[in-house]
Amino acid sequence: MQISRYSAPEFDPYGDNRQQEPDAGWLAPTATAQLESVVAIPGSKSLTNRELVLAALADGPSTLHAPLWSRDSELMVEGLRALGTRFERMPGTGGFGDDLRVLPADELLGSTTIDCGLAGTVMRFLPPVAALALGPTTFDGDEGARRRPMGGSIQGLQALGVDLDDDGRGALPFTVHGTGRVEGGELAIDASASSQFVSGLLLSAARFERGLDLRHTSERLPSLPHIEMTIETLRTRGVEVATPEPGRWVVEPGRIAAVDVAIEPDLSNAAPFLVAALVAGGHVTITGWPAQTTQVGAQLADLLPRFGARVALDDDRLTVHAPDRAADGGRGIRAVDLDLSEAGELVPNLVALAAFADGPSTFTGIGHIRHHETDRLAALAAELNGLGGRVTELDDGLRIEPVELSGGPWRAYADHRMATTGAIIGLAVPGVVVDDIGSTSKTLPQFTKLWEQMLA
């Protein structure tokens, strides 16, 4: 199927993330009937990668039940393996692959190279671990990873006395010259570009000789729920963590307990399926929805009703029902004005929803997602406008004015959430071709199979 390309936008967020030409991609299926689907989602990437780091630093073997098997988590496993951690795959019972037993190294050893891919968790969580290893560890990744902000991690470790050589770039590649110990103590960093700067330091802090008293120096701190997730995983393993005031975290030095952990389904990866119910009509149920969680995706249960959806939680099954169709035949999706500073990873899929609303929507508080896998604000504006949309970039957000869209190429920018957003648009707009649907393997390798099953 050949599709002519529209004129390139003035700003091209691709950079070096370009994978292939848009007309060589995946034709997003269009919904031909209302949905009546039940979907099971694999484990959380955010929880899997935090638990992998803690298991590698623990005082004995741990088992992760139903971990996510994806590019990001496998990069984390390989990075920890390079430092001496051993892993044993075990038969799983969740239907999405094996469980994983993690055996910490007697002594972490560097003298290795770690491939971060495009995984922010790998590039920000593993340098503190490498500082606890003996020998140099070089970090690098995909070309796009070299543009992701790393200043908070690099400057933080250097301020703690870690010998980290980045040639002044403040970005990948760099080398951590580990000595087997980090003194720790008081530290101030600016984490306004990524909450992962905080999480990465907190995860290893109990192994620092003086622990860590970490303070965030800027007024703005995005994605605070991800830091709460980190704190919860630490406390589960017996680590003493206190938050004496907003923007300050104190981790006491001590052991990190070995525990067996069941990984929750990835609620952010549930977003495109739940959003699909509003776009296509009908209802979609996600199984395994936790009663309590620190995952950002849990906010979908409160956010989607703002768009007109009905949401019901029955035991561990969350069902989203589409709003009643409007008298004029519209989808009944309501326009919204939302501050999504705590839920940046949900933005791309919610933008797709806003493109079919009954009026203009504005999302703010999300300037930090310019520094994710790609500049997501520029990418969303470029791709929707390329299909005839009317999206305006704001300093810290987007304004989406619904207009009739037409089919055409949708570029993913090697970004899994851009790829799933193209799939959502394709539910209602025939002829949308996603150039790199394979980028969903970053956190959900089963995406296309689950998407087709949902539509079936």
Backbone torsions as a table, in degrees:
resi	resn	phi	psi	omega
1	MET	NA	122.2	-179.0
2	GLN	-102.2	131.3	178.7
3	ILE	-127.9	127.6	-179.5
4	SER	-70.6	144.3	-179.3
5	ARG	-86.1	143.1	174.9
6	TYR	-80.7	169.7	179.8
7	SER	-63.3	137.8	-178.9
8	ALA	-64.8	140.5	177.3
9	PRO	-66.6	160.2	-179.8
10	GLU	-60.5	-38.4	175.3
11	PHE	-103.2	129.1	179.1
12	ASP	-113.1	104.8	-177.0
13	PRO	-73.6	-1.1	-178.9
14	TYR	-57.2	-47.1	-169.2
15	GLY	54.9	-130.5	178.5
16	ASP	-99.6	17.6	178.8
17	ASN	-84.0	-2.1	-175.7
18	ARG	-60.0	131.2	-177.5
19	GLN	-104.0	-47.7	-177.6
20	GLN	-162.2	170.3	-179.4
21	GLU	-68.6	142.4	-175.8
22	PRO	-56.9	-33.3	-175.4
23	ASP	-81.4	9.8	176.4
24	ALA	-106.9	20.0	-166.7
25	GLY	-104.0	-153.2	-172.2
26	TRP	-102.9	121.5	177.7
27	LEU	-76.4	110.8	-178.2
28	ALA	-65.1	127.0	-179.4
29	PRO	-68.5	142.2	177.9
30	THR	-97.2	136.3	-179.5
31	ALA	-69.9	128.6	179.0
32	THR	-106.5	-4.2	178.0
33	ALA	-155.2	163.0	176.7
34	GLN	-65.1	150.4	-175.1
35	LEU	-85.4	143.5	170.3
36	GLU	-141.3	80.7	-166.2
37	SER	-132.1	147.4	172.5
38	VAL	-118.6	126.8	-173.8
39	VAL	-125.7	132.1	172.0
40	ALA	-102.8	129.9	-175.0
41	ILE	-107.7	136.1	175.6
42	PRO	-63.5	177.1	-171.7
43	GLY	-64.6	161.4	-178.0
44	SER	-70.9	128.6	175.3
45	LYS	-65.4	-44.4	-177.4
46	SER	-61.4	-43.4	179.2
47	LEU	-71.7	-41.7	-179.5
48	THR	-57.1	-48.9	-175.2
49	ASN	-72.4	-29.8	172.9
50	ARG	-67.8	-44.9	-178.7
51	GLU	-67.7	-31.4	176.0
52	LEU	-62.9	-44.8	179.3
53	VAL	-63.5	-47.3	-178.1
54	LEU	-65.8	-37.7	178.3
55	ALA	-64.5	-35.6	179.7
56	ALA	-70.5	-24.7	-179.4
57	LEU	-99.6	0.7	-173.8
58	ALA	-75.8	172.9	-177.1
59	ASP	-91.5	13.4	177.6
60	GLY	-178.6	179.9	-178.0
61	PRO	-68.4	143.8	174.8
62	SER	-125.5	155.7	174.9
63	THR	-121.2	129.2	174.3
64	LEU	-100.7	117.2	179.1
65	HIS	-94.0	131.4	-180.0
66	ALA	57.8	44.8	175.3
67	PRO	-69.3	162.0	174.6
68	LEU	-77.1	131.2	171.5
69	TRP	-106.3	104.0	-178.0
70	SER	-150.8	178.3	-179.4
71	ARG	-61.3	-44.4	-178.0
72	ASP	-61.8	-46.1	-177.4
73	SER	-71.3	-34.5	178.6
74	GLU	-70.6	-32.6	172.7
75	LEU	-64.0	-38.1	177.6
76	MET	-65.4	-43.9	178.1
77	VAL	-59.8	-46.0	-178.1
78	GLU	-66.5	-36.3	177.6
79	GLY	-64.4	-44.2	178.7
80	LEU	-69.0	-35.6	176.7
81	ARG	-61.9	-39.4	179.6
82	ALA	-62.2	-26.4	179.5
83	LEU	-90.4	-0.2	174.3
84	GLY	114.8	-6.4	177.6
85	THR	-69.7	142.5	177.5
86	ARG	-109.7	150.2	-176.8
87	PHE	-133.0	142.6	175.1
88	GLU	-128.9	121.0	176.0
89	ARG	-80.6	138.2	-177.7
90	MET	-129.2	149.2	179.3
91	PRO	-56.3	130.5	179.0
92	GLY	-99.2	167.6	-178.6
93	THR	-120.7	1.4	-174.1
94	GLY	-91.0	-5.2	178.0
95	GLY	88.0	-1.3	-178.7
96	PHE	-122.3	25.4	175.5
97	GLY	117.5	-172.9	-171.8
98	ASP	-76.7	158.0	163.5
99	ASP	-79.2	172.0	-175.4
100	LEU	-139.6	123.9	174.2
101	ARG	-97.9	130.2	-175.4
102	VAL	-112.8	123.7	-179.3
103	LEU	-115.0	108.6	-176.3
104	PRO	-62.6	150.7	176.7
105	ALA	-72.6	145.6	172.5
106	ASP	-61.2	-35.4	177.4
107	GLU	-148.3	123.2	178.1
108	LEU	-69.6	134.8	-178.1
109	LEU	-126.0	134.2	176.0
110	GLY	-89.1	-126.7	-175.6
111	SER	54.5	47.8	-176.6
112	THR	-151.2	175.6	175.9
113	THR	-124.6	137.9	-179.9
114	ILE	-116.3	126.5	177.0
115	ASP	-89.5	117.4	-178.8
116	CYS	-89.7	-10.0	-174.4
117	GLY	56.9	-127.1	171.6
118	LEU	-113.1	15.3	-171.4
119	ALA	-82.5	110.8	177.3
120	GLY	-61.5	-35.4	179.7
121	THR	-64.7	-37.6	-179.4
122	VAL	-69.2	-47.4	-175.1
123	MET	-71.3	-19.9	-178.0
124	ARG	-108.7	-22.7	-179.8
125	PHE	-89.9	-30.5	-172.8
126	LEU	-86.9	-26.7	177.0
127	PRO	-56.1	-41.1	175.8
128	PRO	-63.4	-33.8	176.1
129	VAL	-65.2	-42.8	179.3
130	ALA	-63.4	-30.3	177.3
131	ALA	-66.3	-24.1	178.0
132	LEU	-86.8	-3.7	179.5
133	ALA	-94.4	163.7	176.7
134	LEU	-95.7	120.4	177.0
135	GLY	109.0	167.7	-177.0
136	PRO	-78.7	141.0	174.9
137	THR	-128.6	120.8	179.7
138	THR	-96.6	132.6	179.3
139	PHE	-110.8	132.6	173.0
140	ASP	-151.8	177.0	-178.8
141	GLY	-164.6	-162.3	176.5
142	ASP	-59.2	161.2	-179.5
143	GLU	-56.7	-39.9	179.4
144	GLY	-64.6	-27.0	179.8
145	ALA	-66.8	-27.0	-179.2
146	ARG	-69.8	-13.1	177.8
147	ARG	-96.6	-6.6	-178.7
148	ARG	-78.7	140.9	-176.4
149	PRO	-65.6	136.3	179.9
150	MET	-133.6	2.8	-172.3
151	GLY	-56.4	-42.8	-178.7
152	GLY	-61.0	-40.9	179.5
153	SER	-70.1	-47.8	-176.0
154	ILE	-65.1	-51.2	-177.9
155	GLN	-66.5	-33.9	178.4
156	GLY	-63.9	-47.3	179.6
157	LEU	-65.7	-40.6	178.4
158	GLN	-62.5	-38.8	179.4
159	ALA	-67.0	-24.1	176.4
160	LEU	-84.7	3.0	177.4
161	GLY	92.6	7.4	178.8
162	VAL	-76.7	134.6	177.2
163	ASP	-80.6	100.4	-178.5
164	LEU	-124.7	121.2	-175.5
165	ASP	-107.9	111.0	177.7
166	ASP	-121.5	13.3	-178.6
167	ASP	53.7	26.6	177.0
168	GLY	77.5	9.1	-176.6
169	ARG	-74.5	-33.1	-172.9
170	GLY	70.0	23.6	-176.0
171	ALA	-158.5	171.9	172.9
172	LEU	-62.9	152.0	-6.7
173	PRO	-82.6	157.8	175.0
174	PHE	-154.3	166.5	-179.3
175	THR	-126.1	129.6	174.4
176	VAL	-98.7	121.0	178.6
177	HIS	-96.1	89.1	-174.9
178	GLY	-73.6	144.4	178.0
179	THR	-115.6	3.5	-179.2
180	GLY	89.2	-3.4	179.9
181	ARG	-151.7	149.9	171.4
182	VAL	-131.5	127.5	-176.6
183	GLU	-66.6	-41.9	-177.7
184	GLY	79.4	-154.3	-178.8
185	GLY	108.3	-149.2	-176.7
186	GLU	-80.8	142.3	-178.3
187	LEU	-153.8	137.8	174.6
188	ALA	-122.7	129.6	177.8
189	ILE	-136.9	161.1	171.8
190	ASP	-99.4	109.2	-178.4
191	ALA	-105.1	22.1	-176.8
192	SER	-67.3	-22.0	179.2
193	ALA	-82.3	-24.0	-179.2
194	SER	-167.6	129.4	174.2
195	SER	-67.0	-16.9	179.6
196	GLN	-65.7	-23.0	174.1
197	PHE	-59.1	-43.0	179.1
198	VAL	-69.5	-50.4	-176.2
199	SER	-59.6	-42.0	-177.7
200	GLY	-60.7	-39.8	178.8
201	LEU	-73.4	-40.3	-178.8
202	LEU	-63.9	-37.1	-175.3
203	LEU	-61.5	-34.5	-178.9
204	SER	-97.6	-6.3	-166.4
205	ALA	-63.6	-31.3	-179.6
206	ALA	-64.4	-21.7	178.9
207	ARG	-88.2	-7.1	174.0
208	PHE	-73.5	147.4	-173.8
209	GLU	-62.8	-34.1	178.0
210	ARG	-109.6	14.7	-174.9
211	GLY	66.6	-149.6	-177.9
212	LEU	-152.0	133.5	171.1
213	ASP	-116.6	96.7	-169.4
214	LEU	-104.5	132.3	-179.8
215	ARG	-126.2	134.3	174.7
216	HIS	-90.1	129.4	-169.3
217	THR	-95.0	-13.0	-176.5
218	SER	-100.4	160.6	179.0
219	GLU	-69.0	-35.9	-172.3
220	ARG	-96.1	131.6	176.1
221	LEU	-136.4	105.4	-177.0
222	PRO	-78.0	160.5	169.9
223	SER	55.4	43.5	-179.8
224	LEU	-56.5	-35.1	177.9
225	PRO	-57.0	-28.9	178.2
226	HIS	-68.1	-33.0	175.2
227	ILE	-69.2	-40.0	175.9
228	GLU	-60.5	-37.3	176.1
229	MET	-61.4	-44.8	178.7
230	THR	-59.5	-45.6	-179.6
231	ILE	-61.4	-42.1	-179.3
232	GLU	-64.2	-41.3	179.0
233	THR	-65.7	-36.6	176.9
234	LEU	-64.5	-46.6	-178.5
235	ARG	-64.4	-34.7	177.3
236	THR	-60.0	-28.0	-179.7
237	ARG	-99.6	18.5	172.2
238	GLY	82.8	8.9	-180.0
239	VAL	-81.3	134.8	178.5
240	GLU	-83.6	117.0	-179.9
241	VAL	-129.0	133.0	177.0
242	ALA	-128.1	150.2	173.2
243	THR	-122.3	83.0	-173.9
244	PRO	-65.9	-21.7	177.5
245	GLU	-159.6	160.3	179.6
246	PRO	-58.2	133.2	178.7
247	GLY	81.8	14.2	177.5
248	ARG	-138.3	134.7	-178.2
249	TRP	-134.4	134.3	-179.4
250	VAL	-121.6	119.7	177.9
251	VAL	-111.7	124.2	178.7
252	GLU	-80.9	144.5	176.3
253	PRO	-68.4	147.4	179.8
254	GLY	161.5	-172.2	-177.8
255	ARG	-74.8	152.7	169.9
256	ILE	-110.8	114.9	-171.5
257	ALA	-72.8	145.0	171.5
258	ALA	-79.5	127.3	179.3
259	VAL	-140.1	160.0	171.2
260	ASP	-98.1	131.4	-170.7
261	VAL	-127.7	134.2	171.5
262	ALA	-95.8	121.2	-177.2
263	ILE	-82.6	128.7	178.4
264	GLU	-69.7	155.1	170.6
265	PRO	-57.8	150.0	-178.6
266	ASP	-78.9	104.6	-174.1
267	LEU	-72.2	-26.6	175.0
268	SER	-70.9	-33.3	174.8
269	ASN	-72.3	-15.2	173.2
270	ALA	-75.6	-17.9	-172.8
271	ALA	-55.2	-50.7	-177.4
272	PRO	-60.9	-31.8	-179.3
273	PHE	-73.2	-39.8	178.0
274	LEU	-70.6	-40.2	176.1
275	VAL	-62.1	-33.9	-179.6
276	ALA	-58.1	-32.6	-179.7
277	ALA	-62.0	-37.6	179.9
278	LEU	-73.5	-35.8	-176.7
279	VAL	-76.6	-43.2	-176.8
280	ALA	-91.1	-19.2	-174.1
281	GLY	91.1	162.9	179.4
282	GLY	92.2	-143.7	-178.1
283	HIS	-150.9	152.8	177.6
284	VAL	-133.6	134.8	179.0
285	THR	-113.7	133.0	173.4
286	ILE	-105.7	127.1	179.5
287	THR	-90.1	159.0	177.4
288	GLY	75.9	18.8	-178.5
289	TRP	-68.4	122.0	-175.3
290	PRO	-73.0	145.9	178.6
291	ALA	-68.5	-36.2	176.3
292	GLN	-135.2	138.6	-177.4
293	THR	-160.3	157.6	172.4
294	THR	-99.3	3.5	-177.7
295	GLN	-69.3	139.4	178.0
296	VAL	-62.2	-35.2	-177.6
297	GLY	-59.3	-20.3	177.9
298	ALA	-61.0	-23.2	179.2
299	GLN	-65.7	-14.9	177.8
300	LEU	-58.1	-33.6	-179.2
301	ALA	-63.3	-25.7	177.2
302	ASP	-98.5	-30.6	-176.8
303	LEU	-76.1	-42.4	-174.8
304	LEU	-64.8	-34.1	173.2
305	PRO	-60.9	-24.8	176.2
306	ARG	-63.4	-28.6	177.9
307	PHE	-87.3	-0.8	178.4
308	GLY	107.6	-2.0	-178.9
309	ALA	-72.6	157.4	168.1
310	ARG	-105.6	130.8	-176.4
311	VAL	-121.6	133.4	178.9
312	ALA	-132.0	133.3	176.1
313	LEU	-112.4	115.9	-179.7
314	ASP	-120.5	103.3	-174.7
315	ASP	58.9	-114.5	-179.8
316	ASP	-109.4	27.7	179.9
317	ARG	-120.6	115.9	177.2
318	LEU	-101.0	123.8	-179.0
319	THR	-116.5	131.4	175.0
320	VAL	-110.9	123.5	177.8
321	HIS	-104.2	136.9	177.3
322	ALA	-64.9	150.7	174.1
323	PRO	-66.5	161.4	175.7
324	ASP	-62.5	142.0	178.9
325	ARG	-62.9	144.3	-179.8
326	ALA	-73.1	160.7	-178.8
327	ALA	-61.2	-30.2	-179.4
328	ASP	-86.1	9.5	179.8
329	GLY	91.0	-2.6	178.7
330	GLY	-69.8	172.2	-174.3
331	ARG	-79.6	-8.3	179.4
332	GLY	76.8	12.8	179.4
333	ILE	-79.5	126.4	-175.2
334	ARG	-87.1	145.7	172.4
335	ALA	-70.6	152.5	-176.7
336	VAL	-139.4	158.3	166.4
337	ASP	-124.3	113.3	-171.9
338	LEU	-130.0	139.1	166.9
339	ASP	-94.0	111.6	-175.9
340	LEU	-110.2	31.7	-177.0
341	SER	-61.5	-27.6	179.2
342	GLU	-91.0	-7.3	-171.6
343	ALA	-133.3	43.9	-175.7
344	GLY	-57.6	-34.2	-176.6
345	GLU	-70.9	-14.1	177.2
346	LEU	-87.3	-12.3	-170.9
347	VAL	-57.7	-51.3	-175.0
348	PRO	-55.0	-45.4	-179.5
349	ASN	-67.9	-35.5	177.8
350	LEU	-71.5	-29.9	174.4
351	VAL	-62.7	-41.0	176.7
352	ALA	-59.3	-39.9	178.5
353	LEU	-64.6	-42.9	-179.5
354	ALA	-64.5	-25.4	179.3
355	ALA	-65.5	-15.5	-180.0
356	PHE	-115.8	17.2	-177.7
357	ALA	-79.0	176.7	-176.5
358	ASP	-90.4	7.9	178.2
359	GLY	-175.3	-179.7	-178.6
360	PRO	-67.0	142.8	176.2
361	SER	-122.3	151.5	177.9
362	THR	-131.0	128.7	174.8
363	PHE	-113.6	128.3	-178.6
364	THR	-128.7	174.7	179.5
365	GLY	76.5	19.3	-171.2
366	ILE	-125.9	25.5	177.6
367	GLY	-59.1	-27.3	-177.7
368	HIS	-67.4	-18.7	-178.9
369	ILE	-77.8	-0.9	168.8
370	ARG	-64.9	-17.6	-174.0
371	HIS	-111.8	22.1	176.0
372	HIS	-84.8	-149.3	-178.3
373	GLU	-53.7	-32.9	170.6
374	THR	-144.8	179.2	171.8
375	ASP	-74.6	94.0	-171.7
376	ARG	-67.0	-30.9	178.0
377	LEU	-65.5	-47.8	179.0
378	ALA	-65.2	-39.9	-177.6
379	ALA	-66.1	-44.5	179.7
380	LEU	-63.3	-43.3	178.3
381	ALA	-62.9	-44.1	-177.3
382	ALA	-63.0	-44.7	-174.7
383	GLU	-74.3	-42.3	177.8
384	LEU	-67.7	-40.9	177.2
385	ASN	-65.5	-30.8	176.6
386	GLY	-66.8	-22.8	176.1
387	LEU	-94.4	11.2	179.3
388	GLY	98.2	7.9	-177.6
389	GLY	-76.4	179.6	-179.4
390	ARG	-136.6	86.3	-177.4
391	VAL	-120.1	132.8	-178.7
392	THR	-117.5	130.7	174.7
393	GLU	-77.7	135.6	172.4
394	LEU	-108.2	172.5	179.6
395	ASP	-56.6	-41.8	-177.2
396	ASP	-130.1	30.5	-179.0
397	GLY	-178.9	-157.4	-177.6
398	LEU	-140.8	148.7	168.9
399	ARG	-117.2	127.6	-176.2
400	ILE	-118.1	118.3	176.5
401	GLU	-106.5	114.3	-176.3
402	PRO	-65.2	130.7	172.4
403	VAL	-141.0	168.4	179.3
404	GLU	-69.9	128.1	-178.8
405	LEU	-100.2	156.6	175.7
406	SER	-123.7	159.7	-179.1
407	GLY	-67.8	165.0	179.9
408	GLY	159.0	-176.0	-179.2
409	PRO	-71.4	143.3	176.3
410	TRP	-126.1	116.9	-177.2
411	ARG	-89.8	135.6	-175.9
412	ALA	-94.9	-17.2	179.6
413	TYR	57.2	32.8	-176.4
414	ALA	56.5	27.4	-174.7
415	ASP	-117.0	117.5	-175.6
416	HIS	-58.9	-36.9	-177.8
417	ARG	-77.3	-27.5	170.9
418	MET	-67.2	-38.1	179.7
419	ALA	-64.0	-45.8	-179.3
420	THR	-68.8	-29.1	176.0
421	THR	-65.2	-40.8	175.2
422	GLY	-60.2	-37.6	178.1
423	ALA	-64.4	-39.3	178.6
424	ILE	-63.6	-46.8	178.8
425	ILE	-57.9	-40.1	-178.6
426	GLY	-64.5	-20.9	176.8
427	LEU	-58.7	-34.6	-175.3
428	ALA	-111.6	-10.5	-176.1
429	VAL	-124.2	104.9	-179.7
430	PRO	-62.8	144.5	173.0
431	GLY	89.2	15.2	175.6
432	VAL	-82.0	124.5	-177.8
433	VAL	-117.7	114.0	179.6
434	VAL	-85.5	124.1	-172.0
435	ASP	-71.7	-25.7	-172.6
436	ASP	-145.1	66.3	179.0
437	ILE	-65.5	-20.5	177.3
438	GLY	-64.0	-16.5	177.7
439	SER	-64.9	-16.8	176.8
440	THR	-65.7	-15.0	178.3
441	SER	-64.6	-14.4	177.9
442	LYS	-56.2	-41.7	-179.4
443	THR	-134.4	-12.0	-177.5
444	LEU	-150.0	78.2	-177.2
445	PRO	-60.8	-22.7	-177.6
446	GLN	-88.5	12.1	-169.5
447	PHE	-55.5	-53.0	-173.8
448	THR	-64.5	-36.2	178.1
449	LYS	-65.0	-46.8	179.2
450	LEU	-64.7	-37.1	179.8
451	TRP	-64.2	-46.0	-179.9
452	GLU	-66.3	-37.8	177.2
453	GLN	-64.9	-38.7	177.7
454	MET	-60.5	-42.8	-179.1
455	LEU	-73.0	-29.4	179.3
456	ALA	-68.9	NA	NA
